């Protein structure tokens, strides 16, 4: 798979230095530039580059102050910074590294050395990102895992409260999955989990929608900025899509094909706060009711708990 080109922000008040670094690096990377410290902070916050090459001496605020500002901001603190400066005393380098920089270049530039060290840093960034991505993925189905759902759910609730927007939660359980495993074998059971996961992702395909494996044969769909109507529509849509797969399940007592039970609810709109745990418990209660009603069905219920002060 071809890697996406990394983006590097080059910050220097001398245009000639920016041109030199741009000529050396532009063949491999997307280059952004800034000539002032405050401009660098603005560009970094808006564009979130993969790496920053930061001059220490600048006319408005120096590179050390820029570094401190970026490292104190949750949005930019993860971006690696390499200081680029004419200062070559050991104490200058130590200060830069203590502020959080990952490396230190001195002027005049030794371009072959800079290119190698930048490439090594970008490789490290990409490998770290790949490992972090794996930590959020369910190993069997390839969709998001419970850990990522918990994080995204917390963020979605904060977003909904702050912007007075609704979120919807859809809990899904494969009907009689133990019986399927016992009869058809675990290899076929694993294949079914993958197929259901892919189908759920097709049914909840907006950019902010999240489909995750919740545990065992249970899945969850998080719809950010979705009303009661939208939540219930997606719930019924995915139920019908799984049924339409027509996967044979001779051990099902309600249907000779694989089906799912679905419980769904939505957060209240326009409130100061709501209980995240209670919202999940409401969806779980709806799922339990869907099973009690005979499975292969959707139960949606409004969430109307006491509002938290």
C-alpha positions as CSV (number, residue, x, y, z in Angstrom):
1,X,0.0,0.0,0.0
2,X,1.4,3.4,-1.0
3,X,2.0,5.7,2.0
4,X,0.4,9.2,2.0
5,X,2.9,12.0,1.6
6,X,3.8,13.5,4.9
7,X,3.5,17.3,5.5
8,X,6.4,19.3,6.9
9,X,6.1,22.9,8.2
10,X,9.3,24.9,7.7
11,X,9.6,27.9,9.9
12,X,12.4,30.5,9.3
13,X,12.5,34.3,8.9
14,X,15.1,34.0,6.2
15,X,13.4,33.2,2.8
16,X,16.6,31.8,1.4
17,X,16.7,29.1,4.2
18,X,13.1,28.2,3.4
19,X,13.9,27.9,-0.3
20,X,16.9,25.6,0.5
21,X,14.9,23.3,2.7
22,X,12.0,23.3,0.3
23,X,14.3,22.4,-2.7
24,X,15.8,19.6,-0.6
25,X,12.5,18.1,0.7
26,X,9.7,18.9,-1.7
27,X,10.2,15.8,-3.9
28,X,9.3,13.6,-1.0
29,X,7.0,15.7,1.2
30,X,4.3,18.4,1.1
31,X,5.9,21.6,2.4
32,X,4.2,24.4,4.4
33,X,6.1,27.6,5.3
34,X,6.0,30.3,7.9
35,X,8.3,33.3,8.5
36,X,7.2,34.4,11.9
37,X,6.6,32.6,15.2
38,X,3.0,33.5,15.6
39,X,2.3,32.6,12.0
40,X,3.9,29.2,12.7
41,X,1.5,28.5,15.6
42,X,-1.5,29.4,13.5
43,X,-0.4,27.3,10.5
44,X,0.4,24.3,12.8
45,X,-2.9,24.6,14.6
46,X,-4.9,24.7,11.3
47,X,-2.9,22.2,9.2
48,X,-1.5,19.8,11.8
49,X,1.6,18.9,9.9
50,X,3.5,15.7,10.5
51,X,6.8,17.4,11.4
52,X,7.9,21.0,12.1
53,X,11.4,22.3,11.2
54,X,11.6,25.4,13.5
55,X,14.1,28.2,13.5
56,X,15.1,29.4,17.0
57,X,15.8,33.1,16.2
58,X,12.8,35.0,14.8
59,X,11.7,38.6,15.0
60,X,8.5,38.3,16.9
61,X,8.6,35.3,19.3
62,X,11.5,32.9,19.2
63,X,11.4,29.2,18.4
64,X,11.6,28.2,22.0
65,X,8.3,30.1,22.8
66,X,6.7,28.6,19.7
67,X,7.6,25.2,20.8
68,X,6.3,25.8,24.3
69,X,3.0,27.1,22.9
70,X,2.6,24.1,20.6
71,X,3.4,21.6,23.3
72,X,0.9,23.1,25.7
73,X,-1.9,22.7,23.1
74,X,-3.7,19.4,23.0
75,X,-4.2,19.8,19.3
76,X,-0.5,20.2,18.4
77,X,1.4,18.7,21.3
78,X,2.0,15.5,19.4
79,X,3.7,17.1,16.4
80,X,7.5,16.4,16.5
81,X,9.6,19.5,16.3
82,X,13.2,19.7,15.0
83,X,15.0,23.0,15.9
84,X,17.0,24.5,13.1
85,X,19.5,27.2,14.2
86,X,22.9,28.8,13.9
87,X,23.5,28.3,17.6
88,X,25.8,25.4,18.2
89,X,26.6,25.4,21.9
90,X,25.7,22.2,23.8
91,X,23.6,24.2,26.2
92,X,21.5,25.5,23.3
93,X,20.8,22.0,22.0
94,X,20.0,20.8,25.5
95,X,17.5,23.6,26.0
96,X,15.7,22.7,22.8
97,X,15.5,19.1,23.6
98,X,14.3,19.8,27.2
99,X,11.4,21.9,25.6
100,X,10.3,18.8,23.7
101,X,12.1,18.9,20.4
102,X,13.1,15.5,18.9
103,X,16.2,16.7,17.1
104,X,18.4,19.7,16.4
105,X,20.0,20.9,13.1
106,X,22.6,23.6,12.9
107,X,23.3,26.1,10.1
108,X,24.8,26.1,7.5
109,X,22.8,23.1,6.3
110,X,24.3,19.8,5.5
111,X,21.5,18.8,3.2
112,X,22.2,15.0,2.8
113,X,22.3,14.7,6.6
114,X,19.1,16.7,7.0
115,X,17.3,14.6,4.4
116,X,18.3,11.3,6.1
117,X,17.3,12.5,9.6
118,X,14.0,13.9,8.4
119,X,13.3,10.7,6.6
120,X,14.1,8.7,9.7
121,X,11.8,10.9,11.8
122,X,8.9,10.6,9.3
123,X,9.3,6.8,9.1
124,X,9.1,6.7,12.9
125,X,6.0,8.9,12.9
126,X,4.3,6.6,10.3
127,X,5.2,3.4,12.1
128,X,4.0,4.8,15.4
129,X,0.7,5.9,13.8
130,X,0.3,2.4,12.3
131,X,0.8,0.8,15.7
132,X,-1.7,3.1,17.3
133,X,-4.2,2.4,14.6
134,X,-3.9,-1.3,15.2
135,X,-4.7,-0.7,18.9
136,X,-8.1,0.7,17.9
137,X,-9.0,-2.2,15.5
138,X,-10.7,-5.5,16.3
139,X,-8.4,-8.2,15.1
140,X,-11.0,-10.6,13.7
141,X,-13.5,-8.3,12.0
142,X,-11.2,-5.4,11.0
143,X,-13.7,-2.8,12.3
144,X,-13.3,-0.6,15.3
145,X,-12.9,-2.2,18.7
146,X,-14.6,-1.6,22.1
147,X,-11.7,0.6,23.2
148,X,-12.1,3.0,20.3
149,X,-15.9,3.1,20.7
150,X,-15.5,4.1,24.4
151,X,-13.2,7.0,23.4
152,X,-15.4,8.1,20.5
153,X,-18.6,7.8,22.6
154,X,-17.1,10.0,25.3
155,X,-16.1,12.6,22.7
156,X,-19.5,12.4,20.9
157,X,-21.4,13.0,24.2
158,X,-19.2,16.1,24.9
159,X,-19.9,17.3,21.4
160,X,-23.6,16.8,21.7
161,X,-23.9,18.6,25.0
162,X,-21.7,21.5,23.9
163,X,-23.5,22.0,20.6
164,X,-27.0,20.9,21.7
165,X,-27.0,18.1,19.1
166,X,-28.2,14.6,19.5
167,X,-26.3,11.3,19.2
168,X,-27.9,7.9,18.7
169,X,-26.7,4.5,20.1
170,X,-27.6,1.2,18.4
171,X,-26.7,-2.1,20.1
172,X,-26.8,-5.2,18.0
173,X,-26.7,-8.9,18.9
174,X,-26.5,-11.8,16.5
175,X,-29.5,-14.1,17.2
176,X,-28.6,-17.6,18.5
177,X,-24.9,-17.2,17.6
178,X,-23.7,-19.9,20.1
179,X,-26.0,-22.4,18.3
180,X,-24.5,-21.3,15.0
181,X,-21.0,-21.8,16.2
182,X,-21.8,-25.2,17.7
183,X,-23.5,-26.4,14.5
184,X,-21.4,-24.9,11.8
185,X,-18.0,-24.6,13.6
186,X,-16.0,-21.7,14.8
187,X,-14.3,-21.0,11.4
188,X,-17.8,-20.4,9.9
189,X,-18.7,-18.4,13.0
190,X,-15.7,-16.1,12.5
191,X,-16.6,-15.7,8.8
192,X,-20.2,-14.7,9.9
193,X,-18.9,-12.1,12.3
194,X,-16.8,-10.5,9.6
195,X,-19.7,-10.5,7.1
196,X,-22.1,-8.9,9.6
197,X,-19.4,-6.3,10.6
198,X,-19.0,-5.3,6.9
199,X,-22.7,-5.2,6.4
200,X,-23.2,-2.9,9.5
201,X,-20.5,-0.5,8.1
202,X,-22.4,-0.3,4.8
203,X,-25.6,0.5,6.7
204,X,-23.9,3.3,8.8
205,X,-21.7,5.0,6.3
206,X,-21.7,8.7,7.1
207,X,-18.2,10.2,7.8
208,X,-18.9,10.5,11.6
209,X,-20.7,7.1,12.0
210,X,-18.8,4.5,14.0
211,X,-19.4,0.7,13.9
212,X,-17.5,-1.3,16.5
213,X,-17.4,-4.8,17.8
214,X,-18.7,-4.5,21.3
215,X,-17.8,-8.0,22.5
216,X,-18.4,-11.5,21.3
217,X,-21.3,-11.4,18.8
218,X,-22.4,-7.9,19.9
219,X,-21.8,-4.8,17.9
220,X,-22.5,-1.1,18.5
221,X,-23.2,1.8,16.1
222,X,-22.6,5.4,17.2
223,X,-24.3,8.0,15.2
224,X,-23.0,11.5,15.9
225,X,-25.4,14.4,15.2
226,X,-28.4,12.1,14.6
227,X,-32.0,12.5,15.7
228,X,-34.4,9.9,17.0
229,X,-35.8,9.4,13.5
230,X,-32.4,8.9,12.0
231,X,-31.3,6.5,14.7
232,X,-34.4,4.3,14.4
233,X,-34.1,4.3,10.6
234,X,-30.5,3.1,10.7
235,X,-31.4,0.5,13.2
236,X,-34.1,-1.0,11.0
237,X,-31.9,-0.6,7.9
238,X,-29.1,-2.7,9.3
239,X,-31.5,-5.3,10.7
240,X,-33.0,-5.7,7.2
241,X,-29.6,-5.8,5.5
242,X,-28.3,-8.6,7.7
243,X,-31.5,-10.6,7.1
244,X,-31.1,-10.0,3.4
245,X,-27.7,-11.8,3.5
246,X,-29.7,-15.0,3.8
247,X,-27.0,-16.8,5.7
248,X,-28.2,-20.3,6.5
249,X,-28.9,-20.9,10.2
250,X,-30.7,-24.2,10.6
251,X,-30.4,-24.0,14.4
252,X,-32.3,-20.7,14.7
253,X,-35.7,-21.2,16.4
254,X,-37.3,-18.2,14.7
255,X,-35.8,-18.2,11.2
256,X,-33.7,-20.5,9.1
257,X,-31.4,-17.6,8.2
258,X,-29.1,-15.5,10.4
259,X,-30.7,-12.5,12.0
260,X,-30.0,-9.8,14.5
261,X,-31.8,-8.2,17.4
262,X,-31.4,-4.4,17.8
263,X,-31.9,-1.9,20.6
264,X,-31.6,1.8,20.0
265,X,-32.0,5.2,21.7
266,X,-30.9,8.8,21.3
267,X,-29.7,11.4,23.6
268,X,-32.1,14.3,24.5
269,X,-31.8,17.4,22.4
270,X,-31.0,20.9,23.7
271,X,-30.0,19.9,27.3
272,X,-27.2,21.1,29.6
273,X,-26.0,17.6,30.3
274,X,-27.1,13.9,30.4
275,X,-25.8,10.7,31.9
276,X,-23.7,8.8,29.4
277,X,-23.8,5.6,31.3
278,X,-27.6,5.8,31.5
279,X,-27.9,6.3,27.8
280,X,-26.0,3.1,27.1
281,X,-28.1,1.3,29.7
282,X,-31.2,2.5,27.9
283,X,-29.9,1.0,24.6
284,X,-29.0,-2.2,26.3
285,X,-32.5,-2.4,27.8
286,X,-34.0,-1.9,24.3
287,X,-31.8,-4.8,23.0
288,X,-33.0,-7.0,25.8
289,X,-36.6,-6.2,24.9
290,X,-36.0,-6.9,21.3
291,X,-34.8,-10.4,22.2
292,X,-37.8,-10.9,24.5
293,X,-40.2,-10.0,21.7
294,X,-38.9,-12.8,19.5
295,X,-35.6,-11.5,18.1
296,X,-35.0,-10.3,14.5
297,X,-36.6,-7.0,15.5
298,X,-35.7,-3.5,16.5
299,X,-36.8,-1.8,19.7
300,X,-36.3,1.9,19.8
301,X,-37.2,4.0,22.9
302,X,-36.7,7.6,23.8
303,X,-34.2,8.4,26.5
304,X,-35.7,10.7,29.1
305,X,-33.8,10.4,32.4
306,X,-33.6,13.2,35.0
307,X,-31.3,15.9,33.7
308,X,-27.9,16.3,35.5
309,X,-27.4,19.7,37.0
